[in-house]
Amino acid sequence: MTKKTTISFEQKIDIVRYCVEHNHNYKETAKKYNVSYQQVRRWLEKYEKGGVEALQDKRGKRKSINEMSEIEKLKAEKKLLEAQNRRLQLENEFLKKLRELERGW
């Protein structure tokens, strides 16, 4: 097992290029760059499906409101309203239980 390190976008490109140039030899590529076989394989799959841009790490990055389609905006609003509704339901349940307990004293 390899030690967890952060691999930059440029390093991923180099790793994928090396793997492609060496006939998809994942094992050799993983050993040379000190990353896991599976990770090399995943990066190559991403590259083959979406090109170089697919290798960028987009975790935690959200689109701004201006970049969202109307459907994406509505889905985001729905998610917020569902969370707010759930919070209010929990608050109501809590208050009901509290009233029951106060009546029991």
N, C-alpha and C positions, 0 to 999 in steps of 0.2 A: 504494500500500500504506500502511496506517495504522500508526502507532507502537503497540507493544504496551503496553496499560495495563490495570489491574485495574478491572473494572466491578462496582460493588456490586449487591446484590440489588435495592435500591430503584431504582437507575439502570436496571437491566434492565426493571423494571416500567414505568418512565417511557418507555423506548424502545419497548417492545412496545405500550403504550397509544397512543403517538404514531403508530406504524405502522398500527395497527388503525383509528384515527380518520382516517387519511389513505389509506384504501382499499388497504392493503398495499403502499404505495409504499416498497419496500426501499431503493431508490437514494437518495431524498430523506431518508429516516430515517437511513441510514448517513452521509450527508454532514452532516446537522444535528448528529449526536451523535459524529462523528469515529470511527466504527467501520466494519468491513467489511460490505459488502452480505451476504455469506454468513453472517456472525455474526448479523445482524439476522434473517435468514431462519431460522437454526437456533433462535434464541430464540423466534420466533413459532411454529415447529413444536412446540417443547417446550411452550409455553403452550397451544396448541390441543389437544395430547394429554393434558397433565397439569395444566393450570391454573397458577395463580401459583406454587404450591409447586414445580413442575417447573423453575422458573428458579433455584432455589437450587443453589449449587455444593456437591456432596457428595463431591468427590474427596478421597481420603485419610481419609475418615471411615468407621469400621467400627462395626457394631452391637456392643453389649456382649453378653456371654453371656446375660444375662437377656432381651434383645430377640430372640434367635435362636430359630427354630423347631427342633424336634428334627432335622429333615433338614439344616438349615444347620449345626447343631452337628456332626453326623456328617460332613458334607462338609469342614468345617474341620479336624476331627480326622484325616480321611483324607489331606488335603493335608499336614498336619504329618508324619504317618507316612510318606508317600511321600518327603518331603524327607529325613527321617531315614534311611530305607532307602537312598536314593541316596547319601547321605554315607557310610554304612557300606560300600556297594559300592565306592565310589571308594577308601576307606581300604584295603579288602581288596586291590584291584588294585594299589595303591601298594606294599603290603607284599609281595605276590607278586613284583613287579618288583625290589624291593629285595633279596629273597632270591636271585633269579636273578643279580643283579649281584654279590652277595657271593660266591656259589658260583663265579662266573667269574674271580675274582681269584686 
